[in-house]
Amino acid sequence: MKTGKSSKTAQPRAETPMPVSAEDLKDAFGAKKIPLASDFANLIEMADKGCRAVGLASDQDGSPGAGLIRSHVDDTLSVNAEALAGAGLDAKLDALQVSAGKGLDIIENKVIVKIGKTPG
C-alpha cells in the first residue's frame, strides 16, 4: 500500500506528530493526496480539542466552563463578566481588569504574580 502526498503520483512523507495546524491537515487531505493514519489521528485529536474548548465533548454538559460563554451562533468563546464579578476581576469591553491584591501586584510599572499565601 502506498502512503504519502502526491501531485500526480503518491510521494512518501514523514508522519506529522501533534500538534499540527489546520492548514497542514487540509494539505494532508487535499486532492490526490493519501492521508496517513497519523493524519486521521491528528484530525480526530484536533476536533476533540475544539469540542472540549466549547463544552461539546460527549462527556461534557454543553457549557464551556466557569468564566466563559459560548456563542450559539458561531461557537466562539468570550469572557462571562457576570461569572467573574466578585473574584477581583472585571471584564470591560475588550479587556480583563484584575484588581491588585488578589494575587497580583504592580511594582515599577510591572505586573507581579503573587505565588502562594501572602502574610498579613
Biopython code that builds the backbone (N, CA, C, O; Angstrom):
import numpy as np
from Bio.PDB.StructureBuilder import StructureBuilder

atoms = [
    (1, "MET", "N", (0.844, -1.179, 0.000)),
    (1, "MET", "CA", (0.000, 0.000, 0.000)),
    (1, "MET", "C", (0.887, 1.240, 0.000)),
    (1, "MET", "O", (1.851, 1.323, 0.761)),
    (2, "LYS", "N", (0.558, 2.195, -0.853)),
    (2, "LYS", "CA", (1.327, 3.439, -0.918)),
    (2, "LYS", "C", (0.742, 4.439, 0.063)),
    (2, "LYS", "O", (-0.474, 4.521, 0.238)),
    (3, "THR", "N", (1.629, 5.201, 0.702)),
    (3, "THR", "CA", (1.178, 6.275, 1.578)),
    (3, "THR", "C", (1.962, 7.520, 1.249)),
    (3, "THR", "O", (3.054, 7.450, 0.686)),
    (4, "GLY", "N", (1.396, 8.672, 1.607)),
    (4, "GLY", "CA", (2.104, 9.929, 1.392)),
    (4, "GLY", "C", (1.266, 10.907, 0.615)),
    (4, "GLY", "O", (0.097, 10.652, 0.326)),
    (5, "LYS", "N", (1.873, 12.043, 0.274)),
    (5, "LYS", "CA", (1.154, 13.036, -0.503)),
    (5, "LYS", "C", (1.610, 12.953, -1.943)),
    (5, "LYS", "O", (2.660, 12.385, -2.245)),
    (6, "SER", "N", (0.828, 13.514, -2.814)),
    (6, "SER", "CA", (1.188, 13.400, -4.222)),
    (6, "SER", "C", (0.746, 14.621, -4.990)),
    (6, "SER", "O", (-0.130, 15.371, -4.560)),
    (7, "SER", "N", (1.372, 14.803, -6.139)),
    (7, "SER", "CA", (0.832, 15.762, -7.083)),
    (7, "SER", "C", (0.078, 14.958, -8.126)),
    (7, "SER", "O", (-1.112, 15.188, -8.345)),
    (8, "LYS", "N", (0.765, 14.004, -8.781)),
    (8, "LYS", "CA", (0.096, 13.079, -9.686)),
    (8, "LYS", "C", (0.293, 11.638, -9.232)),
    (8, "LYS", "O", (-0.563, 10.787, -9.473)),
    (9, "THR", "N", (1.420, 11.361, -8.573)),
    (9, "THR", "CA", (1.663, 10.041, -8.018)),
    (9, "THR", "C", (1.997, 10.193, -6.549)),
    (9, "THR", "O", (2.465, 11.248, -6.121)),
    (10, "ALA", "N", (1.761, 9.152, -5.777)),
    (10, "ALA", "CA", (1.997, 9.209, -4.336)),
    (10, "ALA", "C", (3.480, 9.366, -4.042)),
    (10, "ALA", "O", (4.314, 8.645, -4.590)),
    (11, "GLN", "N", (3.795, 10.312, -3.173)),
    (11, "GLN", "CA", (5.156, 10.552, -2.718)),
    (11, "GLN", "C", (5.197, 10.296, -1.219)),
    (11, "GLN", "O", (4.299, 10.747, -0.507)),
    (12, "PRO", "N", (6.216, 9.581, -0.707)),
    (12, "PRO", "CA", (6.268, 9.341, 0.730)),
    (12, "PRO", "C", (6.507, 10.643, 1.489)),
    (12, "PRO", "O", (7.172, 11.552, 0.994)),
    (13, "ARG", "N", (5.957, 10.716, 2.689)),
    (13, "ARG", "CA", (6.208, 11.859, 3.548)),
    (13, "ARG", "C", (6.257, 11.375, 4.993)),
    (13, "ARG", "O", (5.674, 10.348, 5.343)),
    (14, "ALA", "N", (6.955, 12.128, 5.809)),
    (14, "ALA", "CA", (7.120, 11.749, 7.202)),
    (14, "ALA", "C", (5.818, 11.935, 7.964)),
    (14, "ALA", "O", (5.024, 12.825, 7.660)),
    (15, "GLU", "N", (5.613, 11.081, 8.958)),
    (15, "GLU", "CA", (4.437, 11.229, 9.802)),
    (15, "GLU", "C", (4.568, 12.520, 10.611)),
    (15, "GLU", "O", (5.664, 12.866, 11.050)),
    (16, "THR", "N", (3.461, 13.229, 10.808)),
    (16, "THR", "CA", (3.460, 14.505, 11.498)),
    (16, "THR", "C", (2.902, 14.330, 12.901)),
    (16, "THR", "O", (1.741, 13.948, 13.045)),
    (17, "PRO", "N", (3.694, 14.599, 13.951)),
    (17, "PRO", "CA", (3.170, 14.478, 15.313)),
    (17, "PRO", "C", (2.255, 15.654, 15.652)),
    (17, "PRO", "O", (2.385, 16.728, 15.065)),
    (18, "MET", "N", (1.329, 15.459, 16.594)),
    (18, "MET", "CA", (0.501, 16.561, 17.082)),
    (18, "MET", "C", (1.408, 17.512, 17.837)),
    (18, "MET", "O", (2.386, 17.024, 18.404)),
    (19, "PRO", "N", (1.198, 18.777, 17.902)),
    (19, "PRO", "CA", (0.096, 19.448, 17.248)),
    (19, "PRO", "C", (0.436, 19.829, 15.809)),
    (19, "PRO", "O", (1.582, 20.139, 15.481)),
    (20, "VAL", "N", (-0.559, 19.799, 14.989)),
    (20, "VAL", "CA", (-0.408, 20.236, 13.602)),
    (20, "VAL", "C", (-1.415, 21.352, 13.371)),
    (20, "VAL", "O", (-2.385, 21.492, 14.116)),
    (21, "SER", "N", (-1.180, 22.127, 12.352)),
    (21, "SER", "CA", (-2.107, 23.218, 12.054)),
    (21, "SER", "C", (-3.240, 22.705, 11.167)),
    (21, "SER", "O", (-3.138, 21.653, 10.536)),
    (22, "ALA", "N", (-4.305, 23.472, 11.141)),
    (22, "ALA", "CA", (-5.420, 23.139, 10.261)),
    (22, "ALA", "C", (-4.949, 23.133, 8.807)),
    (22, "ALA", "O", (-5.398, 22.311, 8.008)),
    (23, "GLU", "N", (-4.048, 24.046, 8.468)),
    (23, "GLU", "CA", (-3.520, 24.096, 7.101)),
    (23, "GLU", "C", (-2.760, 22.813, 6.754)),
    (23, "GLU", "O", (-2.879, 22.303, 5.640)),
    (24, "ASP", "N", (-1.971, 22.287, 7.718)),
    (24, "ASP", "CA", (-1.259, 21.023, 7.493)),
    (24, "ASP", "C", (-2.245, 19.895, 7.217)),
    (24, "ASP", "O", (-2.023, 19.074, 6.327)),
    (25, "LEU", "N", (-3.336, 19.855, 7.982)),
    (25, "LEU", "CA", (-4.326, 18.796, 7.777)),
    (25, "LEU", "C", (-5.064, 18.970, 6.461)),
    (25, "LEU", "O", (-5.355, 17.987, 5.779)),
    (26, "LYS", "N", (-5.370, 20.205, 6.098)),
    (26, "LYS", "CA", (-6.014, 20.438, 4.795)),
    (26, "LYS", "C", (-5.116, 19.936, 3.676)),
    (26, "LYS", "O", (-5.587, 19.341, 2.707)),
    (27, "ASP", "N", (-3.813, 20.182, 3.819)),
    (27, "ASP", "CA", (-2.859, 19.706, 2.823)),
    (27, "ASP", "C", (-2.823, 18.180, 2.787)),
    (27, "ASP", "O", (-2.808, 17.586, 1.709)),
    (28, "ALA", "N", (-2.808, 17.548, 3.946)),
    (28, "ALA", "CA", (-2.738, 16.084, 4.024)),
    (28, "ALA", "C", (-3.960, 15.424, 3.395)),
    (28, "ALA", "O", (-3.854, 14.334, 2.833)),
    (29, "PHE", "N", (-5.129, 16.081, 3.486)),
    (29, "PHE", "CA", (-6.361, 15.523, 2.951)),
    (29, "PHE", "C", (-6.724, 16.143, 1.597)),
    (29, "PHE", "O", (-7.849, 15.986, 1.124)),
    (30, "GLY", "N", (-5.775, 16.842, 0.979)),
    (30, "GLY", "CA", (-6.030, 17.516, -0.292)),
    (30, "GLY", "C", (-6.227, 16.556, -1.457)),
    (30, "GLY", "O", (-6.064, 15.343, -1.329)),
    (31, "ALA", "N", (-6.581, 17.137, -2.591)),
    (31, "ALA", "CA", (-6.807, 16.364, -3.812)),
    (31, "ALA", "C", (-5.561, 15.570, -4.190)),
    (31, "ALA", "O", (-4.448, 16.095, -4.155)),
    (32, "LYS", "N", (-5.750, 14.334, -4.543)),
    (32, "LYS", "CA", (-4.695, 13.420, -4.983)),
    (32, "LYS", "C", (-3.653, 13.149, -3.899)),
    (32, "LYS", "O", (-2.509, 12.811, -4.200)),
    (33, "LYS", "N", (-4.056, 13.300, -2.637)),
    (33, "LYS", "CA", (-3.176, 13.011, -1.509)),
    (33, "LYS", "C", (-3.689, 11.753, -0.810)),
    (33, "LYS", "O", (-4.880, 11.445, -0.849)),
    (34, "ILE", "N", (-2.786, 11.051, -0.186)),
    (34, "ILE", "CA", (-3.149, 9.865, 0.586)),
    (34, "ILE", "C", (-2.806, 10.149, 2.049)),
    (34, "ILE", "O", (-1.638, 10.097, 2.433)),
    (35, "PRO", "N", (-3.823, 10.450, 2.870)),
    (35, "PRO", "CA", (-3.545, 10.750, 4.274)),
    (35, "PRO", "C", (-3.002, 9.526, 5.009)),
    (35, "PRO", "O", (-3.389, 8.393, 4.722)),
    (36, "LEU", "N", (-2.110, 9.769, 5.950)),
    (36, "LEU", "CA", (-1.558, 8.714, 6.785)),
    (36, "LEU", "C", (-2.475, 8.475, 7.985)),
    (36, "LEU", "O", (-3.361, 9.279, 8.275)),
    (37, "ALA", "N", (-2.248, 7.364, 8.669)),
    (37, "ALA", "CA", (-3.015, 7.087, 9.887)),
    (37, "ALA", "C", (-2.826, 8.227, 10.883)),
    (37, "ALA", "O", (-3.771, 8.596, 11.580)),
    (38, "SER", "N", (-1.627, 8.787, 10.962)),
    (38, "SER", "CA", (-1.378, 9.901, 11.894)),
    (38, "SER", "C", (-2.175, 11.141, 11.497)),
    (38, "SER", "O", (-2.551, 11.926, 12.368)),
    (39, "ASP", "N", (-2.442, 11.337, 10.202)),
    (39, "ASP", "CA", (-3.264, 12.469, 9.762)),
    (39, "ASP", "C", (-4.693, 12.322, 10.287)),
    (39, "ASP", "O", (-5.293, 13.291, 10.753)),
    (40, "PHE", "N", (-5.236, 11.088, 10.206)),
    (40, "PHE", "CA", (-6.576, 10.848, 10.738)),
    (40, "PHE", "C", (-6.581, 11.036, 12.252)),
    (40, "PHE", "O", (-7.512, 11.627, 12.800)),
    (41, "ALA", "N", (-5.546, 10.537, 12.932)),
    (41, "ALA", "CA", (-5.449, 10.689, 14.379)),
    (41, "ALA", "C", (-5.359, 12.168, 14.760)),
    (41, "ALA", "O", (-6.004, 12.606, 15.712)),
    (42, "ASN", "N", (-4.562, 12.933, 14.020)),
    (42, "ASN", "CA", (-4.423, 14.369, 14.292)),
    (42, "ASN", "C", (-5.730, 15.103, 14.047)),
    (42, "ASN", "O", (-6.075, 16.021, 14.791)),
    (43, "LEU", "N", (-6.462, 14.708, 13.006)),
    (43, "LEU", "CA", (-7.749, 15.329, 12.708)),
    (43, "LEU", "C", (-8.735, 15.063, 13.842)),
    (43, "LEU", "O", (-9.441, 15.970, 14.282)),
    (44, "ILE", "N", (-8.780, 13.827, 14.309)),
    (44, "ILE", "CA", (-9.678, 13.473, 15.407)),
    (44, "ILE", "C", (-9.277, 14.210, 16.680)),
    (44, "ILE", "O", (-10.136, 14.717, 17.401)),
    (45, "GLU", "N", (-7.980, 14.272, 16.960)),
    (45, "GLU", "CA", (-7.483, 14.977, 18.145)),
    (45, "GLU", "C", (-7.836, 16.464, 18.081)),
    (45, "GLU", "O", (-8.261, 17.043, 19.080)),
    (46, "MET", "N", (-7.663, 17.083, 16.909)),
    (46, "MET", "CA", (-7.981, 18.499, 16.749)),
    (46, "MET", "C", (-9.479, 18.740, 16.943)),
    (46, "MET", "O", (-9.878, 19.709, 17.591)),
    (47, "ALA", "N", (-10.302, 17.861, 16.383)),
    (47, "ALA", "CA", (-11.745, 18.001, 16.534)),
    (47, "ALA", "C", (-12.157, 17.845, 17.999)),
    (47, "ALA", "O", (-13.011, 18.582, 18.492)),
    (48, "ASP", "N", (-11.541, 16.875, 18.693)),
    (48, "ASP", "CA", (-11.853, 16.660, 20.101)),
    (48, "ASP", "C", (-11.473, 17.877, 20.940)),
    (48, "ASP", "O", (-12.239, 18.297, 21.807)),
    (49, "LYS", "N", (-10.292, 18.446, 20.686)),
    (49, "LYS", "CA", (-9.868, 19.633, 21.436)),
    (49, "LYS", "C", (-10.822, 20.795, 21.183)),
    (49, "LYS", "O", (-11.153, 21.540, 22.105)),
    (50, "GLY", "N", (-11.259, 20.950, 19.950)),
    (50, "GLY", "CA", (-12.215, 22.006, 19.629)),
    (50, "GLY", "C", (-13.545, 21.809, 20.342)),
    (50, "GLY", "O", (-14.123, 22.758, 20.870)),
    (51, "CYS", "N", (-14.022, 20.578, 20.353)),
    (51, "CYS", "CA", (-15.272, 20.281, 21.058)),
    (51, "CYS", "C", (-15.130, 20.538, 22.550)),
    (51, "CYS", "O", (-16.024, 21.121, 23.165)),
    (52, "ARG", "N", (-14.016, 20.112, 23.141)),
    (52, "ARG", "CA", (-13.791, 20.314, 24.577)),
    (52, "ARG", "C", (-13.696, 21.800, 24.918)),
    (52, "ARG", "O", (-14.165, 22.218, 25.977)),
    (53, "ALA", "N", (-13.101, 22.598, 24.045)),
    (53, "ALA", "CA", (-12.938, 24.031, 24.306)),
    (53, "ALA", "C", (-14.279, 24.734, 24.451)),
    (53, "ALA", "O", (-14.403, 25.681, 25.228)),
    (54, "VAL", "N", (-15.273, 24.282, 23.717)),
    (54, "VAL", "CA", (-16.585, 24.919, 23.780)),
    (54, "VAL", "C", (-17.602, 24.109, 24.581)),
    (54, "VAL", "O", (-18.784, 24.451, 24.609)),
    (55, "GLY", "N", (-17.143, 23.026, 25.239)),
    (55, "GLY", "CA", (-18.012, 22.241, 26.103)),
    (55, "GLY", "C", (-18.899, 21.248, 25.399)),
    (55, "GLY", "O", (-19.917, 20.830, 25.951)),
    (56, "LEU", "N", (-18.532, 20.855, 24.174)),
    (56, "LEU", "CA", (-19.395, 19.969, 23.397)),
    (56, "LEU", "C", (-18.897, 18.528, 23.284)),
    (56, "LEU", "O", (-19.443, 17.756, 22.496)),
    (57, "ALA", "N", (-17.879, 18.151, 24.051)),
    (57, "ALA", "CA", (-17.413, 16.754, 24.031)),
    (57, "ALA", "C", (-18.505, 15.873, 24.641)),
    (57, "ALA", "O", (-19.345, 16.352, 25.402)),
    (58, "SER", "N", (-18.488, 14.598, 24.304)),
    (58, "SER", "CA", (-19.560, 13.697, 24.736)),
    (58, "SER", "C", (-19.675, 13.580, 26.260)),
    (58, "SER", "O", (-20.750, 13.266, 26.771)),
    (59, "ASP", "N", (-18.589, 13.826, 26.988)),
    (59, "ASP", "CA", (-18.637, 13.736, 28.447)),
    (59, "ASP", "C", (-18.831, 15.096, 29.120)),
    (59, "ASP", "O", (-18.642, 15.216, 30.330)),
    (60, "GLN", "N", (-19.207, 16.125, 28.347)),
    (60, "GLN", "CA", (-19.451, 17.455, 28.888)),
    (60, "GLN", "C", (-20.925, 17.800, 28.773)),
    (60, "GLN", "O", (-21.674, 17.150, 28.043)),
    (61, "ASP", "N", (-21.336, 18.838, 29.509)),
    (61, "ASP", "CA", (-22.756, 19.206, 29.547)),
    (61, "ASP", "C", (-23.153, 20.299, 28.556)),
    (61, "ASP", "O", (-24.284, 20.784, 28.597)),
    (62, "GLY", "N", (-22.250, 20.691, 27.674)),
    (62, "GLY", "CA", (-22.561, 21.728, 26.696)),
    (62, "GLY", "C", (-22.119, 23.113, 27.107)),
    (62, "GLY", "O", (-22.252, 24.065, 26.338)),
    (63, "SER", "N", (-21.586, 23.238, 28.335)),
    (63, "SER", "CA", (-21.090, 24.519, 28.822)),
    (63, "SER", "C", (-19.569, 24.547, 28.727)),
    (63, "SER", "O", (-18.923, 23.539, 29.014)),
    (64, "PRO", "N", (-18.978, 25.676, 28.331)),
    (64, "PRO", "CA", (-17.530, 25.745, 28.173)),
    (64, "PRO", "C", (-16.755, 25.800, 29.483)),
    (64, "PRO", "O", (-15.542, 25.587, 29.476)),
    (65, "GLY", "N", (-17.398, 26.072, 30.587)),
    (65, "GLY", "CA", (-16.708, 26.159, 31.868)),
    (65, "GLY", "C", (-16.913, 27.520, 32.501)),
    (65, "GLY", "O", (-17.365, 28.466, 31.855)),
    (66, "ALA", "N", (-16.569, 27.601, 33.783)),
    (66, "ALA", "CA", (-16.768, 28.836, 34.538)),
    (66, "ALA", "C", (-15.976, 29.975, 33.928)),
    (66, "ALA", "O", (-14.815, 29.806, 33.554)),
    (67, "GLY", "N", (-16.600, 31.122, 33.829)),
    (67, "GLY", "CA", (-15.921, 32.306, 33.331)),
    (67, "GLY", "C", (-15.986, 32.485, 31.831)),
    (67, "GLY", "O", (-15.477, 33.476, 31.306)),
    (68, "LEU", "N", (-16.605, 31.542, 31.124)),
    (68, "LEU", "CA", (-16.692, 31.634, 29.667)),
    (68, "LEU", "C", (-18.132, 31.493, 29.204)),
    (68, "LEU", "O", (-18.963, 30.878, 29.873)),
    (69, "ILE", "N", (-18.406, 32.074, 28.049)),
    (69, "ILE", "CA", (-19.711, 31.944, 27.397)),
    (69, "ILE", "C", (-19.450, 31.484, 25.960)),
    (69, "ILE", "O", (-18.561, 32.000, 25.283)),
    (70, "ARG", "N", (-20.239, 30.505, 25.508)),
    (70, "ARG", "CA", (-20.123, 30.034, 24.122)),
    (70, "ARG", "C", (-21.273, 30.604, 23.316)),
    (70, "ARG", "O", (-22.437, 30.464, 23.691)),
    (71, "SER", "N", (-20.941, 31.248, 22.208)),
    (71, "SER", "CA", (-21.957, 31.774, 21.306)),
    (71, "SER", "C", (-22.646, 30.604, 20.602)),
    (71, "SER", "O", (-21.982, 29.727, 20.049)),
    (72, "HIS", "N", (-23.968, 30.599, 20.626)),
    (72, "HIS", "CA", (-24.708, 29.540, 19.939)),
    (72, "HIS", "C", (-24.845, 29.833, 18.455)),
    (72, "HIS", "O", (-25.404, 29.027, 17.711)),
    (73, "VAL", "N", (-24.341, 30.975, 18.019)),
    (73, "VAL", "CA", (-24.368, 31.327, 16.599)),
    (73, "VAL", "C", (-23.157, 30.742, 15.888)),
    (73, "VAL", "O", (-23.298, 30.070, 14.867)),
    (74, "ASP", "N", (-21.932, 31.001, 16.440)),
    (74, "ASP", "CA", (-20.724, 30.544, 15.753)),
    (74, "ASP", "C", (-19.758, 29.772, 16.654)),
    (74, "ASP", "O", (-18.619, 29.523, 16.259)),
    (75, "ASP", "N", (-20.193, 29.390, 17.856)),
    (75, "ASP", "CA", (-19.398, 28.611, 18.816)),
    (75, "ASP", "C", (-18.113, 29.295, 19.270)),
    (75, "ASP", "O", (-17.189, 28.618, 19.721)),
    (76, "THR", "N", (-18.032, 30.627, 19.161)),
    (76, "THR", "CA", (-16.868, 31.330, 19.686)),
    (76, "THR", "C", (-17.008, 31.471, 21.202)),
    (76, "THR", "O", (-18.113, 31.462, 21.744)),
    (77, "LEU", "N", (-15.857, 31.603, 21.872)),
    (77, "LEU", "CA", (-15.847, 31.776, 23.315)),
    (77, "LEU", "C", (-15.599, 33.233, 23.667)),
    (77, "LEU", "O", (-14.849, 33.929, 22.983)),
    (78, "SER", "N", (-16.232, 33.686, 24.734)),
    (78, "SER", "CA", (-15.962, 35.022, 25.256)),
    (78, "SER", "C", (-16.009, 34.948, 26.778)),
    (78, "SER", "O", (-16.498, 33.975, 27.353)),
    (79, "VAL", "N", (-15.494, 35.987, 27.415)),
    (79, "VAL", "CA", (-15.451, 36.049, 28.871)),
    (79, "VAL", "C", (-16.852, 36.341, 29.400)),
    (79, "VAL", "O", (-17.545, 37.223, 28.894)),
    (80, "ASN", "N", (-17.259, 35.591, 30.421)),
    (80, "ASN", "CA", (-18.535, 35.808, 31.096)),
    (80, "ASN", "C", (-18.282, 36.756, 32.262)),
    (80, "ASN", "O", (-17.904, 36.323, 33.351)),
    (81, "ALA", "N", (-18.489, 38.038, 32.033)),
    (81, "ALA", "CA", (-18.179, 39.067, 33.030)),
    (81, "ALA", "C", (-18.968, 38.858, 34.315)),
    (81, "ALA", "O", (-18.442, 39.110, 35.399)),
    (82, "GLU", "N", (-20.211, 38.406, 34.225)),
    (82, "GLU", "CA", (-21.023, 38.202, 35.423)),
    (82, "GLU", "C", (-20.431, 37.108, 36.314)),
    (82, "GLU", "O", (-20.488, 37.208, 37.540)),
    (83, "ALA", "N", (-19.858, 36.060, 35.699)),
    (83, "ALA", "CA", (-19.267, 34.969, 36.473)),
    (83, "ALA", "C", (-17.993, 35.416, 37.177)),
    (83, "ALA", "O", (-17.615, 34.835, 38.194)),
    (84, "LEU", "N", (-17.329, 36.434, 36.653)),
    (84, "LEU", "CA", (-16.069, 36.907, 37.226)),
    (84, "LEU", "C", (-16.270, 37.956, 38.312)),
    (84, "LEU", "O", (-15.358, 38.230, 39.091)),
    (85, "ALA", "N", (-17.454, 38.537, 38.364)),
    (85, "ALA", "CA", (-17.717, 39.595, 39.345)),
    (85, "ALA", "C", (-17.513, 39.062, 40.759)),
    (85, "ALA", "O", (-17.931, 37.951, 41.085)),
    (86, "GLY", "N", (-16.870, 39.863, 41.585)),
    (86, "GLY", "CA", (-16.637, 39.483, 42.966)),
    (86, "GLY", "C", (-15.385, 38.654, 43.171)),
    (86, "GLY", "O", (-15.032, 38.353, 44.311)),
    (87, "ALA", "N", (-14.716, 38.284, 42.117)),
    (87, "ALA", "CA", (-13.486, 37.497, 42.233)),
    (87, "ALA", "C", (-12.268, 38.390, 42.022)),
    (87, "ALA", "O", (-11.167, 37.887, 41.795)),
    (88, "GLY", "N", (-12.450, 39.706, 42.093)),
    (88, "GLY", "CA", (-11.355, 40.636, 41.860)),
    (88, "GLY", "C", (-11.100, 40.861, 40.388)),
    (88, "GLY", "O", (-10.084, 41.446, 40.011)),
    (89, "LEU", "N", (-12.015, 40.399, 39.551)),
    (89, "LEU", "CA", (-11.871, 40.554, 38.108)),
    (89, "LEU", "C", (-13.026, 41.375, 37.577)),
    (89, "LEU", "O", (-14.134, 41.329, 38.111)),
    (90, "ASP", "N", (-12.760, 42.126, 36.522)),
    (90, "ASP", "CA", (-13.786, 42.953, 35.921)),
    (90, "ASP", "C", (-13.558, 42.979, 34.417)),
    (90, "ASP", "O", (-12.512, 43.435, 33.956)),
    (91, "ALA", "N", (-14.525, 42.495, 33.653)),
    (91, "ALA", "CA", (-14.401, 42.487, 32.194)),
    (91, "ALA", "C", (-15.076, 43.731, 31.639)),
    (91, "ALA", "O", (-16.261, 43.959, 31.883)),
    (92, "LYS", "N", (-14.331, 44.533, 30.898)),
    (92, "LYS", "CA", (-14.869, 45.739, 30.287)),
    (92, "LYS", "C", (-14.462, 45.754, 28.830)),
    (92, "LYS", "O", (-13.275, 45.709, 28.510)),
    (93, "LEU", "N", (-15.430, 45.817, 27.959)),
    (93, "LEU", "CA", (-15.210, 45.837, 26.515)),
    (93, "LEU", "C", (-14.270, 44.713, 26.096)),
    (93, "LEU", "O", (-14.618, 43.542, 26.245)),
    (94, "ASP", "N", (-13.098, 45.035, 25.580)),
    (94, "ASP", "CA", (-12.170, 44.014, 25.103)),
    (94, "ASP", "C", (-11.006, 43.787, 26.051)),
    (94, "ASP", "O", (-9.928, 43.378, 25.618)),
    (95, "ALA", "N", (-11.207, 44.047, 27.345)),
    (95, "ALA", "CA", (-10.111, 43.906, 28.299)),
    (95, "ALA", "C", (-10.604, 43.186, 29.544)),
    (95, "ALA", "O", (-11.797, 43.185, 29.848)),
    (96, "LEU", "N", (-9.686, 42.584, 30.246)),
    (96, "LEU", "CA", (-9.966, 41.956, 31.524)),
    (96, "LEU", "C", (-9.133, 42.684, 32.560)),
    (96, "LEU", "O", (-7.905, 42.692, 32.474)),
    (97, "GLN", "N", (-9.782, 43.293, 33.536)),
    (97, "GLN", "CA", (-9.073, 44.047, 34.565)),
    (97, "GLN", "C", (-8.999, 43.199, 35.823)),
    (97, "GLN", "O", (-9.996, 42.615, 36.247)),
    (98, "VAL", "N", (-7.824, 43.134, 36.413)),
    (98, "VAL", "CA", (-7.607, 42.378, 37.642)),
    (98, "VAL", "C", (-7.179, 43.349, 38.728)),
    (98, "VAL", "O", (-6.252, 44.137, 38.543)),
    (99, "SER", "N", (-7.858, 43.284, 39.854)),
    (99, "SER", "CA", (-7.523, 44.185, 40.961)),
    (99, "SER", "C", (-6.230, 43.748, 41.630)),
    (99, "SER", "O", (-6.019, 42.559, 41.867)),
    (100, "ALA", "N", (-5.362, 44.714, 41.937)),
    (100, "ALA", "CA", (-4.148, 44.417, 42.704)),
    (100, "ALA", "C", (-4.555, 43.901, 44.072)),
    (100, "ALA", "O", (-5.586, 44.309, 44.607)),
    (101, "GLY", "N", (-3.772, 43.023, 44.633)),
    (101, "GLY", "CA", (-4.088, 42.462, 45.941)),
    (101, "GLY", "C", (-4.816, 41.145, 45.855)),
    (101, "GLY", "O", (-5.009, 40.499, 46.884)),
    (102, "LYS", "N", (-5.221, 40.724, 44.704)),
    (102, "LYS", "CA", (-5.902, 39.450, 44.511)),
    (102, "LYS", "C", (-4.977, 38.469, 43.802)),
    (102, "LYS", "O", (-5.400, 37.728, 42.915)),
    (103, "GLY", "N", (-3.715, 38.473, 44.203)),
    (103, "GLY", "CA", (-2.755, 37.585, 43.546)),
    (103, "GLY", "C", (-1.837, 38.318, 42.599)),
    (103, "GLY", "O", (-0.910, 37.734, 42.039)),
    (104, "LEU", "N", (-2.099, 39.620, 42.418)),
    (104, "LEU", "CA", (-1.265, 40.440, 41.550)),
    (104, "LEU", "C", (-0.814, 41.686, 42.297)),
    (104, "LEU", "O", (-1.483, 42.156, 43.218)),
    (105, "ASP", "N", (0.309, 42.200, 41.889)),
    (105, "ASP", "CA", (0.806, 43.458, 42.441)),
    (105, "ASP", "C", (1.452, 44.235, 41.304)),
    (105, "ASP", "O", (1.921, 43.641, 40.334)),
    (106, "ILE", "N", (1.478, 45.535, 41.415)),
    (106, "ILE", "CA", (2.120, 46.371, 40.403)),
    (106, "ILE", "C", (3.278, 47.091, 41.074)),
    (106, "ILE", "O", (3.078, 47.892, 41.988)),
    (107, "ILE", "N", (4.499, 46.801, 40.613)),
    (107, "ILE", "CA", (5.707, 47.405, 41.162)),
    (107, "ILE", "C", (6.533, 47.924, 39.997)),
    (107, "ILE", "O", (6.864, 47.176, 39.077)),
    (108, "GLU", "N", (6.865, 49.214, 40.043)),
    (108, "GLU", "CA", (7.678, 49.842, 38.999)),
    (108, "GLU", "C", (7.152, 49.540, 37.588)),
    (108, "GLU", "O", (7.914, 49.133, 36.711)),
    (109, "ASN", "N", (5.845, 49.744, 37.379)),
    (109, "ASN", "CA", (5.199, 49.541, 36.088)),
    (109, "ASN", "C", (5.280, 48.104, 35.580)),
    (109, "ASN", "O", (5.192, 47.864, 34.375)),
    (110, "LYS", "N", (5.446, 47.147, 36.496)),
    (110, "LYS", "CA", (5.473, 45.729, 36.135)),
    (110, "LYS", "C", (4.374, 45.018, 36.904)),
    (110, "LYS", "O", (4.117, 45.331, 38.067)),
    (111, "VAL", "N", (3.734, 44.071, 36.261)),
    (111, "VAL", "CA", (2.726, 43.254, 36.923)),
    (111, "VAL", "C", (3.434, 42.049, 37.521)),
    (111, "VAL", "O", (4.116, 41.309, 36.812)),
    (112, "ILE", "N", (3.273, 41.852, 38.824)),
    (112, "ILE", "CA", (3.912, 40.768, 39.557)),
    (112, "ILE", "C", (2.832, 39.783, 39.995)),
    (112, "ILE", "O", (1.815, 40.192, 40.555)),
    (113, "VAL", "N", (3.040, 38.508, 39.750)),
    (113, "VAL", "CA", (2.104, 37.471, 40.184)),
    (113, "VAL", "C", (2.561, 36.957, 41.533)),
    (113, "VAL", "O", (3.702, 36.523, 41.693)),
    (114, "LYS", "N", (1.663, 37.009, 42.500)),
    (114, "LYS", "CA", (1.970, 36.516, 43.845)),
    (114, "LYS", "C", (1.707, 35.014, 43.872)),
    (114, "LYS", "O", (0.628, 34.549, 43.505)),
    (115, "ILE", "N", (2.720, 34.265, 44.316)),
    (115, "ILE", "CA", (2.585, 32.819, 44.401)),
    (115, "ILE", "C", (2.359, 32.429, 45.859)),
    (115, "ILE", "O", (3.107, 32.860, 46.736)),
    (116, "GLY", "N", (1.344, 31.624, 46.125)),
    (116, "GLY", "CA", (1.072, 31.184, 47.485)),
    (116, "GLY", "C", (0.422, 32.271, 48.310)),
    (116, "GLY", "O", (0.074, 33.339, 47.807)),
    (117, "LYS", "N", (0.266, 31.975, 49.605)),
    (117, "LYS", "CA", (-0.372, 32.923, 50.521)),
    (117, "LYS", "C", (0.615, 34.015, 50.902)),
    (117, "LYS", "O", (1.810, 33.769, 51.067)),
    (118, "THR", "N", (0.089, 35.223, 51.038)),
    (118, "THR", "CA", (0.922, 36.349, 51.468)),
    (118, "THR", "C", (0.662, 36.620, 52.937)),
    (118, "THR", "O", (-0.481, 36.523, 53.382)),
    (119, "PRO", "N", (1.696, 36.961, 53.707)),
    (119, "PRO", "CA", (1.485, 37.241, 55.121)),
    (119, "PRO", "C", (0.660, 38.496, 55.331)),
    (119, "PRO", "O", (0.712, 39.431, 54.532)),
    (120, "GLY", "N", (-0.105, 38.507, 56.419)),
    (120, "GLY", "CA", (-0.804, 39.708, 56.826)),
    (120, "GLY", "C", (-2.159, 39.771, 56.299)),
    (120, "GLY", "O", (-2.879, 40.735, 56.559)),
]
sb = StructureBuilder()
sb.init_structure("model")
sb.init_model(0)
sb.init_chain("A")
sb.init_seg("    ")
for serial, (resi, resn, name, xyz) in enumerate(atoms, 1):
    if name == "N":
        sb.init_residue(resn, " ", resi, " ")
    sb.init_atom(name, np.array(xyz, "f"), 0.0, 1.0, " ", f" {name:<3s}", serial, name[0])
structure = sb.get_structure()
